[in-house]
Amino acid sequence: MLKLFGLFVGIAIGLWLLWRLVDMAWYLWGGLAALIFAFLLVFFVVYLLDRRKVKEAEAIMADGS
């Protein structure tokens, strides 16, 4: 139960930091640039996750041969 609580707290802190980063971009660059910045952050995270899945799939294919 404590691990689950810690996970929720970690996710909440991460989301808060992400929100502060986008909010700072909004303040410094304006709305459109902040929106572009937020999309780039999301695409970067998705790219990292996809890259990890590709490496896992390559390892499975190499073991299966």
N, CA, C and O atoms as a Tripos MOL2 file, in Angstrom:
@<TRIPOS>MOLECULE
protein
  260   259    65     0     0
PROTEIN
NO_CHARGES

@<TRIPOS>ATOM
      1 N           0.8250   -1.1930    0.0000 N.3       1 MET1
      2 CA          0.0000    0.0000    0.0000 C.3       1 MET1
      3 C           0.8700    1.2580    0.0000 C.2       1 MET1
      4 O           0.5440    2.2520   -0.6490 O.2       1 MET1
      5 N           1.9750    1.1970    0.7350 N.am      2 LEU2
      6 CA          2.8730    2.3450    0.8150 C.3       2 LEU2
      7 C           3.5840    2.5790   -0.5200 C.2       2 LEU2
      8 O           3.8540    3.7210   -0.8910 O.2       2 LEU2
      9 N           3.8840    1.4920   -1.2400 N.am      3 LYS3
     10 CA          4.5110    1.6300   -2.5580 C.3       3 LYS3
     11 C           3.5630    2.3240   -3.5360 C.2       3 LYS3
     12 O           3.9880    3.1560   -4.3380 O.2       3 LYS3
     13 N           2.2870    1.9780   -3.4640 N.am      4 LEU4
     14 CA          1.2970    2.6040   -4.3370 C.3       4 LEU4
     15 C           1.1660    4.0920   -4.0290 C.2       4 LEU4
     16 O           1.0670    4.9160   -4.9380 O.2       4 LEU4
     17 N           1.1660    4.4240   -2.7540 N.am      5 PHE5
     18 CA          1.1120    5.8270   -2.3530 C.3       5 PHE5
     19 C           2.3410    6.5760   -2.8560 C.2       5 PHE5
     20 O           2.2250    7.6970   -3.3520 O.2       5 PHE5
     21 N           3.5030    5.9710   -2.7320 N.am      6 GLY6
     22 CA          4.7340    6.5820   -3.2200 C.3       6 GLY6
     23 C           4.7070    6.7820   -4.7290 C.2       6 GLY6
     24 O           5.1920    7.7910   -5.2420 O.2       6 GLY6
     25 N           4.1360    5.8130   -5.4300 N.am      7 LEU7
     26 CA          4.0050    5.9400   -6.8780 C.3       7 LEU7
     27 C           3.1070    7.1170   -7.2370 C.2       7 LEU7
     28 O           3.4350    7.8960   -8.1320 O.2       7 LEU7
     29 N           1.9800    7.2530   -6.5470 N.am      8 PHE8
     30 CA          1.0720    8.3680   -6.8100 C.3       8 PHE8
     31 C           1.7240    9.7100   -6.4920 C.2       8 PHE8
     32 O           1.5490   10.6780   -7.2320 O.2       8 PHE8
     33 N           2.4630    9.7680   -5.4110 N.am      9 VAL9
     34 CA          3.1510   11.0080   -5.0510 C.3       9 VAL9
     35 C           4.2100   11.3510   -6.1010 C.2       9 VAL9
     36 O           4.3530   12.5120   -6.4810 O.2       9 VAL9
     37 N           4.9430   10.3520   -6.5630 N.am     10 GLY10
     38 CA          5.9480   10.5790   -7.5990 C.3      10 GLY10
     39 C           5.3390   11.0640   -8.8980 C.2      10 GLY10
     40 O           5.8710   11.9700   -9.5410 O.2      10 GLY10
     41 N           4.2230   10.4630   -9.2860 N.am     11 ILE11
     42 CA          3.5360   10.8920  -10.5070 C.3      11 ILE11
     43 C           3.0120   12.3110  -10.3500 C.2      11 ILE11
     44 O           3.1020   13.1180  -11.2750 O.2      11 ILE11
     45 N           2.4660   12.6120   -9.1780 N.am     12 ALA12
     46 CA          1.9300   13.9560   -8.9370 C.3      12 ALA12
     47 C           3.0380   15.0080   -8.9950 C.2      12 ALA12
     48 O           2.8470   16.0780   -9.5730 O.2      12 ALA12
     49 N           4.1750   14.7140   -8.4060 N.am     13 ILE13
     50 CA          5.2930   15.6610   -8.4430 C.3      13 ILE13
     51 C           5.8010   15.8390   -9.8710 C.2      13 ILE13
     52 O           6.0960   16.9570  -10.2920 O.2      13 ILE13
     53 N           5.9030   14.7470  -10.6120 N.am     14 GLY14
     54 CA          6.3330   14.8350  -12.0120 C.3      14 GLY14
     55 C           5.3800   15.6510  -12.8590 C.2      14 GLY14
     56 O           5.8100   16.4670  -13.6750 O.2      14 GLY14
     57 N           4.0780   15.4340  -12.6700 N.am     15 LEU15
     58 CA          3.1010   16.2170  -13.4220 C.3      15 LEU15
     59 C           3.1350   17.6850  -13.0270 C.2      15 LEU15
     60 O           2.9810   18.5640  -13.8750 O.2      15 LEU15
     61 N           3.3370   17.9490  -11.7480 N.am     16 TRP16
     62 CA          3.4220   19.3330  -11.2990 C.3      16 TRP16
     63 C           4.6340   20.0310  -11.9290 C.2      16 TRP16
     64 O           4.5340   21.1730  -12.3770 O.2      16 TRP16
     65 N           5.7830   19.3320  -11.9580 N.am     17 LEU17
     66 CA          6.9740   19.9100  -12.5800 C.3      17 LEU17
     67 C           6.7730   20.1400  -14.0690 C.2      17 LEU17
     68 O           7.2070   21.1590  -14.6050 O.2      17 LEU17
     69 N           6.1220   19.2050  -14.7340 N.am     18 LEU18
     70 CA          5.8260   19.3650  -16.1570 C.3      18 LEU18
     71 C           4.9040   20.5470  -16.3880 C.2      18 LEU18
     72 O           5.1020   21.3220  -17.3230 O.2      18 LEU18
     73 N           3.8940   20.6850  -15.5380 N.am     19 TRP19
     74 CA          2.9800   21.8130  -15.6620 C.3      19 TRP19
     75 C           3.7100   23.1420  -15.4580 C.2      19 TRP19
     76 O           3.4620   24.1080  -16.1800 O.2      19 TRP19
     77 N           4.6120   23.1860  -14.4710 N.am     20 ARG20
     78 CA          5.3710   24.4110  -14.2260 C.3      20 ARG20
     79 C           6.2560   24.7460  -15.4210 C.2      20 ARG20
     80 O           6.4170   25.9190  -15.7590 O.2      20 ARG20
     81 N           6.8260   23.7430  -16.0590 N.am     21 LEU21
     82 CA          7.6770   23.9640  -17.2210 C.3      21 LEU21
     83 C           6.8750   24.5430  -18.3780 C.2      21 LEU21
     84 O           7.3160   25.4890  -19.0300 O.2      21 LEU21
     85 N           5.7030   23.9790  -18.6340 N.am     22 VAL22
     86 CA          4.8510   24.4930  -19.7150 C.3      22 VAL22
     87 C           4.3290   25.8830  -19.3590 C.2      22 VAL22
     88 O           4.2340   26.7510  -20.2270 O.2      22 VAL22
     89 N           3.9940   26.0970  -18.0970 N.am     23 ASP23
     90 CA          3.5240   27.4110  -17.6620 C.3      23 ASP23
     91 C           4.6160   28.4650  -17.8510 C.2      23 ASP23
     92 O           4.3350   29.5880  -18.2680 O.2      23 ASP23
     93 N           5.8580   28.0980  -17.5420 N.am     24 MET24
     94 CA          6.9680   29.0200  -17.7400 C.3      24 MET24
     95 C           7.1510   29.3230  -19.2260 C.2      24 MET24
     96 O           7.4140   30.4660  -19.6010 O.2      24 MET24
     97 N           7.0110   28.2970  -20.0710 N.am     25 ALA25
     98 CA          7.1150   28.5140  -21.5180 C.3      25 ALA25
     99 C           5.9980   29.4390  -21.9960 C.2      25 ALA25
    100 O           6.2260   30.2890  -22.8570 O.2      25 ALA25
    101 N           4.8090   29.2830  -21.4550 N.am     26 TRP26
    102 CA          3.6820   30.1440  -21.8200 C.3      26 TRP26
    103 C           4.0000   31.5960  -21.4540 C.2      26 TRP26
    104 O           3.7700   32.5110  -22.2450 O.2      26 TRP26
    105 N           4.5190   31.7890  -20.2720 N.am     27 TYR27
    106 CA          4.8310   33.1410  -19.7920 C.3      27 TYR27
    107 C           5.9400   33.7830  -20.6280 C.2      27 TYR27
    108 O           5.8630   34.9640  -20.9660 O.2      27 TYR27
    109 N           6.9850   32.9910  -20.9650 N.am     28 LEU28
    110 CA          8.1320   33.5510  -21.6630 C.3      28 LEU28
    111 C           7.8960   33.7090  -23.1660 C.2      28 LEU28
    112 O           8.3190   34.7050  -23.7530 O.2      28 LEU28
    113 N           7.2280   32.7430  -23.7930 N.am     29 TRP29
    114 CA          7.1510   32.7240  -25.2470 C.3      29 TRP29
    115 C           5.7640   32.9870  -25.8070 C.2      29 TRP29
    116 O           5.6370   33.2820  -26.9950 O.2      29 TRP29
    117 N           4.7390   32.8910  -25.0050 N.am     30 GLY30
    118 CA          3.3840   33.0790  -25.5120 C.3      30 GLY30
    119 C           2.6920   31.7470  -25.7100 C.2      30 GLY30
    120 O           3.2950   30.6860  -25.5520 O.2      30 GLY30
    121 N           1.4110   31.8200  -26.0590 N.am     31 GLY31
    122 CA          0.5650   30.6410  -26.1170 C.3      31 GLY31
    123 C           0.9510   29.6250  -27.1690 C.2      31 GLY31
    124 O           1.0580   28.4350  -26.8700 O.2      31 GLY31
    125 N           1.1610   30.0730  -28.3990 N.am     32 LEU32
    126 CA          1.4560   29.1270  -29.4800 C.3      32 LEU32
    127 C           2.7870   28.4180  -29.2510 C.2      32 LEU32
    128 O           2.8950   27.2080  -29.4550 O.2      32 LEU32
    129 N           3.7780   29.1570  -28.8360 N.am     33 ALA33
    130 CA          5.0810   28.5480  -28.5840 C.3      33 ALA33
    131 C           5.0140   27.5720  -27.4020 C.2      33 ALA33
    132 O           5.6730   26.5320  -27.4210 O.2      33 ALA33
    133 N           4.2300   27.8990  -26.3870 N.am     34 ALA34
    134 CA          4.0850   26.9870  -25.2520 C.3      34 ALA34
    135 C           3.3640   25.7150  -25.6730 C.2      34 ALA34
    136 O           3.7000   24.6290  -25.2010 O.2      34 ALA34
    137 N           2.3910   25.8350  -26.5450 N.am     35 LEU35
    138 CA          1.6930   24.6590  -27.0580 C.3      35 LEU35
    139 C           2.6440   23.7850  -27.8680 C.2      35 LEU35
    140 O           2.6370   22.5620  -27.7260 O.2      35 LEU35
    141 N           3.4450   24.3940  -28.6990 N.am     36 ILE36
    142 CA          4.4430   23.6440  -29.4750 C.3      36 ILE36
    143 C           5.4420   22.9700  -28.5390 C.2      36 ILE36
    144 O           5.8150   21.8160  -28.7510 O.2      36 ILE36
    145 N           5.8740   23.6870  -27.5080 N.am     37 PHE37
    146 CA          6.8010   23.1290  -26.5360 C.3      37 PHE37
    147 C           6.1950   21.9250  -25.8200 C.2      37 PHE37
    148 O           6.8710   20.9150  -25.6240 O.2      37 PHE37
    149 N           4.9260   22.0270  -25.4290 N.am     38 ALA38
    150 CA          4.2590   20.9150  -24.7480 C.3      38 ALA38
    151 C           4.1570   19.7040  -25.6740 C.2      38 ALA38
    152 O           4.3910   18.5760  -25.2380 O.2      38 ALA38
    153 N           3.8130   19.9210  -26.9410 N.am     39 PHE39
    154 CA          3.7500   18.8100  -27.8900 C.3      39 PHE39
    155 C           5.1220   18.1690  -28.0840 C.2      39 PHE39
    156 O           5.2270   16.9470  -28.1860 O.2      39 PHE39
    157 N           6.1690   18.9860  -28.1350 N.am     40 LEU40
    158 CA          7.5110   18.4290  -28.2740 C.3      40 LEU40
    159 C           7.8910   17.5920  -27.0620 C.2      40 LEU40
    160 O           8.5470   16.5600  -27.2100 O.2      40 LEU40
    161 N           7.4930   18.0140  -25.8700 N.am     41 LEU41
    162 CA          7.7490   17.2050  -24.6800 C.3      41 LEU41
    163 C           7.0410   15.8570  -24.7620 C.2      41 LEU41
    164 O           7.6250   14.8210  -24.4450 O.2      41 LEU41
    165 N           5.7910   15.8760  -25.1840 N.am     42 VAL42
    166 CA          5.0310   14.6290  -25.3040 C.3      42 VAL42
    167 C           5.6510   13.7280  -26.3660 C.2      42 VAL42
    168 O           5.7980   12.5250  -26.1470 O.2      42 VAL42
    169 N           6.0150   14.2940  -27.5100 N.am     43 PHE43
    170 CA          6.6240   13.4910  -28.5640 C.3      43 PHE43
    171 C           7.9580   12.9050  -28.1190 C.2      43 PHE43
    172 O           8.2900   11.7820  -28.4980 O.2      43 PHE43
    173 N           8.7350   13.6480  -27.3160 N.am     44 PHE44
    174 CA         10.0020   13.1430  -26.8110 C.3      44 PHE44
    175 C           9.7900   11.9360  -25.8980 C.2      44 PHE44
    176 O          10.5130   10.9450  -26.0020 O.2      44 PHE44
    177 N           8.8150   12.0150  -25.0180 N.am     45 VAL45
    178 CA          8.5220   10.9000  -24.1100 C.3      45 VAL45
    179 C           8.0560    9.6820  -24.9050 C.2      45 VAL45
    180 O           8.4880    8.5620  -24.6330 O.2      45 VAL45
    181 N           7.1810    9.8960  -25.8800 N.am     46 VAL46
    182 CA          6.6890    8.7830  -26.7030 C.3      46 VAL46
    183 C           7.8340    8.1730  -27.5110 C.2      46 VAL46
    184 O           7.8990    6.9550  -27.6790 O.2      46 VAL46
    185 N           8.7280    9.0120  -28.0060 N.am     47 TYR47
    186 CA          9.8900    8.5100  -28.7500 C.3      47 TYR47
    187 C          10.7540    7.6000  -27.8770 C.2      47 TYR47
    188 O          11.1940    6.5380  -28.3180 O.2      47 TYR47
    189 N          10.9920    8.0270  -26.6340 N.am     48 LEU48
    190 CA         11.8010    7.2130  -25.7320 C.3      48 LEU48
    191 C          11.1260    5.8800  -25.4220 C.2      48 LEU48
    192 O          11.7850    4.8410  -25.3890 O.2      48 LEU48
    193 N           9.8180    5.9090  -25.1950 N.am     49 LEU49
    194 CA          9.0990    4.6700  -24.9090 C.3      49 LEU49
    195 C           9.0950    3.7380  -26.1220 C.2      49 LEU49
    196 O           9.2550    2.5260  -25.9790 O.2      49 LEU49
    197 N           8.9140    4.3070  -27.3110 N.am     50 ASP50
    198 CA          8.9040    3.4960  -28.5270 C.3      50 ASP50
    199 C          10.2810    2.9000  -28.7830 C.2      50 ASP50
    200 O          10.3910    1.7490  -29.2040 O.2      50 ASP50
    201 N          11.3140    3.6660  -28.5360 N.am     51 ARG51
    202 CA         12.6690    3.1640  -28.7350 C.3      51 ARG51
    203 C          12.9580    1.9820  -27.8270 C.2      51 ARG51
    204 O          13.6190    1.0250  -28.2280 O.2      51 ARG51
    205 N          12.4560    2.0560  -26.5980 N.am     52 ARG52
    206 CA         12.6450    0.9490  -25.6600 C.3      52 ARG52
    207 C          11.9130   -0.3000  -26.1420 C.2      52 ARG52
    208 O          12.4430   -1.4070  -26.0460 O.2      52 ARG52
    209 N          10.7010   -0.1280  -26.6600 N.am     53 LYS53
    210 CA          9.9310   -1.2720  -27.1670 C.3      53 LYS53
    211 C          10.6150   -1.8980  -28.3820 C.2      53 LYS53
    212 O          10.6130   -3.1200  -28.5310 O.2      53 LYS53
    213 N          11.1980   -1.0750  -29.2470 N.am     54 VAL54
    214 CA         11.8980   -1.6030  -30.4170 C.3      54 VAL54
    215 C          13.0980   -2.4350  -29.9830 C.2      54 VAL54
    216 O          13.3480   -3.5000  -30.5470 O.2      54 VAL54
    217 N          13.8420   -1.9630  -28.9880 N.am     55 LYS55
    218 CA         14.9840   -2.7340  -28.4920 C.3      55 LYS55
    219 C          14.5430   -4.0530  -27.8840 C.2      55 LYS55
    220 O          15.2090   -5.0720  -28.0640 O.2      55 LYS55
    221 N          13.4140   -4.0450  -27.1580 N.am     56 GLU56
    222 CA         12.8880   -5.2880  -26.5900 C.3      56 GLU56
    223 C          12.4790   -6.2520  -27.6900 C.2      56 GLU56
    224 O          12.7390   -7.4510  -27.5940 O.2      56 GLU56
    225 N          11.8420   -5.7400  -28.7320 N.am     57 ALA57
    226 CA         11.4170   -6.5980  -29.8360 C.3      57 ALA57
    227 C          12.6250   -7.1760  -30.5750 C.2      57 ALA57
    228 O          12.6100   -8.3400  -30.9770 O.2      57 ALA57
    229 N          13.6720   -6.3650  -30.7530 N.am     58 GLU58
    230 CA         14.8810   -6.8610  -31.4080 C.3      58 GLU58
    231 C          15.5430   -7.9640  -30.5720 C.2      58 GLU58
    232 O          16.0600   -8.9380  -31.1190 O.2      58 GLU58
    233 N          15.5220   -7.8030  -29.2620 N.am     59 ALA59
    234 CA         16.1170   -8.8170  -28.4020 C.3      59 ALA59
    235 C          15.3150  -10.1160  -28.4740 C.2      59 ALA59
    236 O          15.8980  -11.2000  -28.4500 O.2      59 ALA59
    237 N          14.0030  -10.0220  -28.5610 N.am     60 ILE60
    238 CA         13.1650  -11.2120  -28.6750 C.3      60 ILE60
    239 C          13.4140  -11.9020  -30.0100 C.2      60 ILE60
    240 O          13.5060  -13.1280  -30.0720 O.2      60 ILE60
    241 N          13.5230  -11.1130  -31.0790 N.am     61 MET61
    242 CA         13.7790  -11.6910  -32.4030 C.3      61 MET61
    243 C          15.1630  -12.3600  -32.4520 C.2      61 MET61
    244 O          15.3180  -13.4050  -33.0840 O.2      61 MET61
    245 N          16.1480  -11.7770  -31.8030 N.am     62 ALA62
    246 CA         17.4860  -12.3550  -31.8020 C.3      62 ALA62
    247 C          17.5200  -13.6540  -31.0120 C.2      62 ALA62
    248 O          18.2210  -14.5900  -31.3980 O.2      62 ALA62
    249 N          16.7760  -13.7300  -29.9130 N.am     63 ASP63
    250 CA         16.7300  -14.9520  -29.1110 C.3      63 ASP63
    251 C          15.9430  -16.0520  -29.8050 C.2      63 ASP63
    252 O          16.2330  -17.2330  -29.6160 O.2      63 ASP63
    253 N          14.9670  -15.6850  -30.5930 N.am     64 GLY64
    254 CA         14.0920  -16.6710  -31.2210 C.3      64 GLY64
    255 C          14.6890  -17.3290  -32.4440 C.2      64 GLY64
    256 O          14.1710  -18.3500  -32.8960 O.2      64 GLY64
    257 N          15.7560  -16.7850  -32.9970 N.am     65 SER65
    258 CA         16.3270  -17.3280  -34.2380 C.3      65 SER65
    259 C          17.0010  -18.6280  -34.0140 C.2      65 SER65
    260 O          17.5320  -19.2180  -34.9540 O.2      65 SER65
@<TRIPOS>BOND
     1     1     2 1
     2     2     3 1
     3     3     4 2
     4     3     5 am
     5     5     6 1
     6     6     7 1
     7     7     8 2
     8     7     9 am
     9     9    10 1
    10    10    11 1
    11    11    12 2
    12    11    13 am
    13    13    14 1
    14    14    15 1
    15    15    16 2
    16    15    17 am
    17    17    18 1
    18    18    19 1
    19    19    20 2
    20    19    21 am
    21    21    22 1
    22    22    23 1
    23    23    24 2
    24    23    25 am
    25    25    26 1
    26    26    27 1
    27    27    28 2
    28    27    29 am
    29    29    30 1
    30    30    31 1
    31    31    32 2
    32    31    33 am
    33    33    34 1
    34    34    35 1
    35    35    36 2
    36    35    37 am
    37    37    38 1
    38    38    39 1
    39    39    40 2
    40    39    41 am
    41    41    42 1
    42    42    43 1
    43    43    44 2
    44    43    45 am
    45    45    46 1
    46    46    47 1
    47    47    48 2
    48    47    49 am
    49    49    50 1
    50    50    51 1
    51    51    52 2
    52    51    53 am
    53    53    54 1
    54    54    55 1
    55    55    56 2
    56    55    57 am
    57    57    58 1
    58    58    59 1
    59    59    60 2
    60    59    61 am
    61    61    62 1
    62    62    63 1
    63    63    64 2
    64    63    65 am
    65    65    66 1
    66    66    67 1
    67    67    68 2
    68    67    69 am
    69    69    70 1
    70    70    71 1
    71    71    72 2
    72    71    73 am
    73    73    74 1
    74    74    75 1
    75    75    76 2
    76    75    77 am
    77    77    78 1
    78    78    79 1
    79    79    80 2
    80    79    81 am
    81    81    82 1
    82    82    83 1
    83    83    84 2
    84    83    85 am
    85    85    86 1
    86    86    87 1
    87    87    88 2
    88    87    89 am
    89    89    90 1
    90    90    91 1
    91    91    92 2
    92    91    93 am
    93    93    94 1
    94    94    95 1
    95    95    96 2
    96    95    97 am
    97    97    98 1
    98    98    99 1
    99    99   100 2
   100    99   101 am
   101   101   102 1
   102   102   103 1
   103   103   104 2
   104   103   105 am
   105   105   106 1
   106   106   107 1
   107   107   108 2
   108   107   109 am
   109   109   110 1
   110   110   111 1
   111   111   112 2
   112   111   113 am
   113   113   114 1
   114   114   115 1
   115   115   116 2
   116   115   117 am
   117   117   118 1
   118   118   119 1
   119   119   120 2
   120   119   121 am
   121   121   122 1
   122   122   123 1
   123   123   124 2
   124   123   125 am
   125   125   126 1
   126   126   127 1
   127   127   128 2
   128   127   129 am
   129   129   130 1
   130   130   131 1
   131   131   132 2
   132   131   133 am
   133   133   134 1
   134   134   135 1
   135   135   136 2
   136   135   137 am
   137   137   138 1
   138   138   139 1
   139   139   140 2
   140   139   141 am
   141   141   142 1
   142   142   143 1
   143   143   144 2
   144   143   145 am
   145   145   146 1
   146   146   147 1
   147   147   148 2
   148   147   149 am
   149   149   150 1
   150   150   151 1
   151   151   152 2
   152   151   153 am
   153   153   154 1
   154   154   155 1
   155   155   156 2
   156   155   157 am
   157   157   158 1
   158   158   159 1
   159   159   160 2
   160   159   161 am
   161   161   162 1
   162   162   163 1
   163   163   164 2
   164   163   165 am
   165   165   166 1
   166   166   167 1
   167   167   168 2
   168   167   169 am
   169   169   170 1
   170   170   171 1
   171   171   172 2
   172   171   173 am
   173   173   174 1
   174   174   175 1
   175   175   176 2
   176   175   177 am
   177   177   178 1
   178   178   179 1
   179   179   180 2
   180   179   181 am
   181   181   182 1
   182   182   183 1
   183   183   184 2
   184   183   185 am
   185   185   186 1
   186   186   187 1
   187   187   188 2
   188   187   189 am
   189   189   190 1
   190   190   191 1
   191   191   192 2
   192   191   193 am
   193   193   194 1
   194   194   195 1
   195   195   196 2
   196   195   197 am
   197   197   198 1
   198   198   199 1
   199   199   200 2
   200   199   201 am
   201   201   202 1
   202   202   203 1
   203   203   204 2
   204   203   205 am
   205   205   206 1
   206   206   207 1
   207   207   208 2
   208   207   209 am
   209   209   210 1
   210   210   211 1
   211   211   212 2
   212   211   213 am
   213   213   214 1
   214   214   215 1
   215   215   216 2
   216   215   217 am
   217   217   218 1
   218   218   219 1
   219   219   220 2
   220   219   221 am
   221   221   222 1
   222   222   223 1
   223   223   224 2
   224   223   225 am
   225   225   226 1
   226   226   227 1
   227   227   228 2
   228   227   229 am
   229   229   230 1
   230   230   231 1
   231   231   232 2
   232   231   233 am
   233   233   234 1
   234   234   235 1
   235   235   236 2
   236   235   237 am
   237   237   238 1
   238   238   239 1
   239   239   240 2
   240   239   241 am
   241   241   242 1
   242   242   243 1
   243   243   244 2
   244   243   245 am
   245   245   246 1
   246   246   247 1
   247   247   248 2
   248   247   249 am
   249   249   250 1
   250   250   251 1
   251   251   252 2
   252   251   253 am
   253   253   254 1
   254   254   255 1
   255   255   256 2
   256   255   257 am
   257   257   258 1
   258   258   259 1
   259   259   260 2
@<TRIPOS>SUBSTRUCTURE
     1 MET1         2 RESIDUE 1 A MET
     2 LEU2         6 RESIDUE 1 A LEU
     3 LYS3        10 RESIDUE 1 A LYS
     4 LEU4        14 RESIDUE 1 A LEU
     5 PHE5        18 RESIDUE 1 A PHE
     6 GLY6        22 RESIDUE 1 A GLY
     7 LEU7        26 RESIDUE 1 A LEU
     8 PHE8        30 RESIDUE 1 A PHE
     9 VAL9        34 RESIDUE 1 A VAL
    10 GLY10       38 RESIDUE 1 A GLY
    11 ILE11       42 RESIDUE 1 A ILE
    12 ALA12       46 RESIDUE 1 A ALA
    13 ILE13       50 RESIDUE 1 A ILE
    14 GLY14       54 RESIDUE 1 A GLY
    15 LEU15       58 RESIDUE 1 A LEU
    16 TRP16       62 RESIDUE 1 A TRP
    17 LEU17       66 RESIDUE 1 A LEU
    18 LEU18       70 RESIDUE 1 A LEU
    19 TRP19       74 RESIDUE 1 A TRP
    20 ARG20       78 RESIDUE 1 A ARG
    21 LEU21       82 RESIDUE 1 A LEU
    22 VAL22       86 RESIDUE 1 A VAL
    23 ASP23       90 RESIDUE 1 A ASP
    24 MET24       94 RESIDUE 1 A MET
    25 ALA25       98 RESIDUE 1 A ALA
    26 TRP26      102 RESIDUE 1 A TRP
    27 TYR27      106 RESIDUE 1 A TYR
    28 LEU28      110 RESIDUE 1 A LEU
    29 TRP29      114 RESIDUE 1 A TRP
    30 GLY30      118 RESIDUE 1 A GLY
    31 GLY31      122 RESIDUE 1 A GLY
    32 LEU32      126 RESIDUE 1 A LEU
    33 ALA33      130 RESIDUE 1 A ALA
    34 ALA34      134 RESIDUE 1 A ALA
    35 LEU35      138 RESIDUE 1 A LEU
    36 ILE36      142 RESIDUE 1 A ILE
    37 PHE37      146 RESIDUE 1 A PHE
    38 ALA38      150 RESIDUE 1 A ALA
    39 PHE39      154 RESIDUE 1 A PHE
    40 LEU40      158 RESIDUE 1 A LEU
    41 LEU41      162 RESIDUE 1 A LEU
    42 VAL42      166 RESIDUE 1 A VAL
    43 PHE43      170 RESIDUE 1 A PHE
    44 PHE44      174 RESIDUE 1 A PHE
    45 VAL45      178 RESIDUE 1 A VAL
    46 VAL46      182 RESIDUE 1 A VAL
    47 TYR47      186 RESIDUE 1 A TYR
    48 LEU48      190 RESIDUE 1 A LEU
    49 LEU49      194 RESIDUE 1 A LEU
    50 ASP50      198 RESIDUE 1 A ASP
    51 ARG51      202 RESIDUE 1 A ARG
    52 ARG52      206 RESIDUE 1 A ARG
    53 LYS53      210 RESIDUE 1 A LYS
    54 VAL54      214 RESIDUE 1 A VAL
    55 LYS55      218 RESIDUE 1 A LYS
    56 GLU56      222 RESIDUE 1 A GLU
    57 ALA57      226 RESIDUE 1 A ALA
    58 GLU58      230 RESIDUE 1 A GLU
    59 ALA59      234 RESIDUE 1 A ALA
    60 ILE60      238 RESIDUE 1 A ILE
    61 MET61      242 RESIDUE 1 A MET
    62 ALA62      246 RESIDUE 1 A ALA
    63 ASP63      250 RESIDUE 1 A ASP
    64 GLY64      254 RESIDUE 1 A GLY
    65 SER65      258 RESIDUE 1 A SER
